[in-house]
Amino acid sequence: MSMSKKTIGILVGSLRRESFSKKVAQYLSNLLGERFDTKFLDIGSLTMYNQDLDNEADIPQEWLRLRQDVKALDAVLFVTPEYNRSMPPVLKNALDIASRPMSENSWKGKPGAVVSISPGTIGGFSSNHHLRQSAACLNIFIMPQPEAYLGGIADSVNADGVADKKVQDILQRFADAFSDWVNKLTT
């Protein structure tokens, strides 16, 4: 009897067409795809969260879609750049939308992980930790180790994706640890 695979939702904090984050997320999706179904969640079409719209008459359909998509996941993976020492607004907006109403927080109890990316040397450290802080409030169980801060990312990717062997090895270890984390926390 075959069991269906668990589903990991991937949220990318950059909307740029040739985003480094998208390339890393796709590489991780390929690694995780051996063990899980992966699904990229569209967060670029979300209007900014406004509680005045969060009622039956005015709620944007893309908010309902995101909430349903997140609820259906077994786990979440965030791959994000750093904007001004924090996470990009598109990612924070998605966290806020899917957490409402708080009594129906779609993120609640899901295992998760964060990979932060930067052309600079600190690898999106602030973005990673701001995301972890929000995730803790939303009861997302973020994998504590290994942490993934990919600095100097512009030199590690090319038009085909992640090209640097050292970064590929880091991502393989991360994917293996995340797979174990998801399997430990889900039934």
N, C-alpha and C positions, 0 to 999 in steps of 0.2 A: 504494500500500500504506500503510495507516494504522498508526501506532505507538500503543501505549497510552500514556496520560499517566503521568508519574511521580507517586508518592503522597507527600504531606507529612502527617505526623502532627502534630496540634496537641494540646499538653498545657497545660491551664489550671490554674494554681496556686491558684485559689479555688473553693470548692464552693458558695458563697452563690448562691441562686437569681438574684438581680438583680446579680450580680457585675459590676463595671466591667471586670475582666479578660475575662470571657466575652463582653461586648459588643464589646470591642476584638478579641478572637480571632475572633468571627463576622465582623466587618468585614474583617479580614485574610483570612479564609477565602474571602469573596466576591471579594476582589481577586485572590487566588492561584488561585481556582477557574477563572479564564479559561485558565490555563496548566497547572494541575496538578489531580489529584484530591486533595482534602483529607479527612482523617479525624480526628475528635475522639476521643482515647483516654480511656476511662473510668478514672480513677485514684481516684475517690472510694470505690470498693468494695474497695480493696486493704487487707488486714490488714497490720499493721506487719511489716516484715521481721524475721525471727528465723531465724538459721541452723539452729537445731535442727529447724525444719520443712522445710528445703530438702533433702529426700530423697524417694525414690520413694514411700514409704509415707505421708508426711504433707504433702506439698507442696499448698498451696491451689490450687485450679483457677484462681482469678483471677490468680495469679502466672504460671501457664503461659500463660494467655490474653494477658497483657500482654507477656510475652517473645516470643510468636509474632507479636503485632501489631507490636511494634517491629522485629523482624527483617524483616518484610515491607515496611517503609517504605523510601523512598529518601532522606528527609530528615525533620528534626524542627523544630518551631517551639514555643518555650515562651513563654507569655504569663502573667505572674505579678505579684501584688501583693508587697509587702514586709511580713513579719511580724517585728517585733522585730529589725530590721536584718539579716534573712536571708530565705531563701526559705521558703515555707510547708512544714510537715512532709509534707503529702500529696505534694508535688512531689519532695522529697528521697527519700521512701519509694519512689516510682515509679522514680527513678533507681537506687536501690539494688537493688530487685527485678529490674529488667531487666538489670542488670549482672552478675548471678550465674548460674551460677558464672562467675568471672572469665575462665575459658578459653572461655566461650561468651557473653561480653558482647554483648548484643543491640544496644547503641548504637554499637559499634565501627565507625569509619570513615564515619559518617553526617554529612553537612552539617547544620548547625543554625543557629538564631538565637534571640535572646532579646529580648523586649519586656517591660519592667517598668513598673508602673503604681502610682501613689499619689495619694491626695487631697492629700498634702503637696507641697511645692515641689521636693524632690530626686528625685522620680519613681522611687522604688524602686531607687536607685543600689546600695545594699548587696545587695539581693536579686539584682539583675542580675549583680553581680560574684561573689557566692557561687555562683550557678548556673554562671557561666562557669568558675570554679575546679573545680567538680565535673565539668563537661563535659570539661575538659582531661584530667582523670584517666581519664575513660571513653573517651577518643579520639573525642569528638564534635567535628567541625570547625566551631566556632562562628564565624559571620561577624563579622569584626572591625569593619567599618564598613558602613553607618552604625549607630551605637549608638542604641537607642531607650529613653529614659527619659521616660515621660509623667506629668508632675506636674500637680496641679490637675485630675485626671481627672473629678472629680465635676461640674465645670462644663462638661465636653466631651461628655458622653453624656446621653441621655434614654431614655425608655421604648422608643424605636425603635432605639437603638444610638448610634453615634458621630455627633454632630450638629455639632460644631465644625469649620468648614472648614479651619482651620489644622492641626488634628490629622488630618483626612482627608488633607491634602496630605503631612504627615509620613509617614503610614501608606502612602500610594501610593508615595512614594520608597523607603520601606523594603521594600515588597513587590516593587518592581522590582529593587532591589539583591539581595534574597534569591533571587528567581527566577534572576538571573544567577549567583549563588553556587551554587545547587543545580545548575544546568545545567553549570557549569564542573567541578564535583566528582563528577558522576555520568555514567555512560555510557548 
